[in-house]
């Protein structure tokens, strides 16, 4: 089995537990020094947007945690080109240096991973 893990962030960062649980999962998997790819897809691109202010929801900004993942060996961040464009965002709007990839490239990342964890 491959030691590659793809964590796919597909949900908006607030209104559900998916993004927070996905982030915690990344941290847990990183402890085992596995090769982790984080893919932001669909509304999951909002999880990586700079300047989140969810205080009115009585929440902490989830995006603030993604840049520190590099300290745990998580260095591969990908963002779906169509998801980004559909939301009027660019890679400059993100808190991490993500590579903009197509649907085919995301399929390849997932295909090469021993485990795919969707959130």
C-alpha positions in Angstrom: 0.0 0.0 0.0 1.2 3.5 -0.9 2.1 5.8 2.0 0.5 8.7 0.0 -2.6 10.2 1.4 -4.8 12.7 -0.4 -7.0 14.8 1.8 -9.8 16.4 -0.2 -11.4 19.5 1.2 -14.8 19.9 -0.6 -17.0 21.7 1.9 -17.3 25.4 3.0 -15.3 26.0 6.1 -18.2 27.0 8.3 -21.6 25.5 8.9 -20.4 22.0 9.3 -17.6 20.1 11.0 -16.0 18.8 7.7 -13.2 21.4 7.3 -12.2 21.4 11.0 -12.2 17.6 11.1 -10.3 17.5 7.8 -7.7 19.8 9.3 -7.4 17.6 12.4 -7.0 14.5 10.3 -4.2 16.1 8.3 -2.4 16.9 11.6 -2.9 13.3 12.8 -1.7 11.7 9.6 1.3 14.1 9.5 2.6 12.6 12.7 3.2 9.4 10.8 5.4 11.2 8.3 3.2 10.1 5.3 3.2 11.8 2.0 0.2 14.1 2.3 -1.5 16.1 -0.5 -4.2 18.6 0.4 -6.7 19.2 -2.4 -9.1 22.2 -2.2 -12.1 21.5 -4.4 -15.6 22.9 -4.8 -16.5 25.1 -1.8 -13.5 23.7 0.0 -11.4 26.4 -1.7 -13.0 28.8 0.8 -11.1 27.0 3.6 -7.8 28.3 2.2 -8.9 31.9 1.6 -7.0 34.7 3.4 -8.8 37.1 5.8 -11.5 34.8 7.1 -13.6 36.5 9.9 -16.0 34.0 11.4 -16.2 35.8 14.8 -19.9 36.4 14.4 -20.3 32.7 14.1 -18.4 32.3 17.4 -15.7 30.4 15.5 -11.9 30.8 15.0 -10.7 31.3 11.4 -9.9 27.8 10.1 -7.7 29.1 7.3 -5.1 30.4 9.8 -4.0 26.8 10.5 -3.2 25.7 7.0 0.1 27.7 6.7 1.5 26.0 9.8 1.1 22.5 8.2 4.4 23.0 6.5 6.1 22.7 9.9 4.7 19.2 10.1 5.9 18.1 6.6 2.7 18.9 4.7 4.0 20.8 1.7 1.7 19.7 -1.2 -1.3 21.9 -1.6 -3.5 21.8 -4.7 -6.5 23.9 -5.7 -8.9 23.0 -8.5 -8.8 25.6 -11.3 -12.5 25.5 -12.1 -13.6 25.7 -8.4 -11.3 28.7 -7.9 -12.5 30.5 -11.0 -16.2 29.8 -10.3 -15.8 31.6 -7.0 -14.0 34.6 -8.4 -10.8 33.7 -6.6 -7.1 33.4 -7.6 -4.2 31.6 -6.1 -3.1 35.0 -4.6 -6.3 34.9 -2.4 -5.1 31.7 -0.6 -3.2 31.4 2.7 -1.0 28.6 1.3 1.2 28.3 -1.8 -1.1 26.0 -3.7 -0.6 24.6 -7.2 -3.6 25.3 -9.5 -4.6 22.0 -11.1 -7.2 20.7 -13.5 -9.8 18.0 -12.9 -7.6 15.5 -14.7 -4.6 16.4 -12.4 -6.8 15.9 -9.3 -7.9 12.5 -10.6 -4.2 11.6 -11.0 -3.3 12.8 -7.5 -6.1 10.7 -6.1 -5.2 7.7 -8.2 -1.6 7.7 -7.0 -2.7 7.9 -3.4 -3.0 4.8 -1.2 -5.8 6.6 0.7 -8.2 9.4 -0.2 -9.9 11.1 2.7 -12.8 13.4 1.6 -14.0 16.2 3.8 
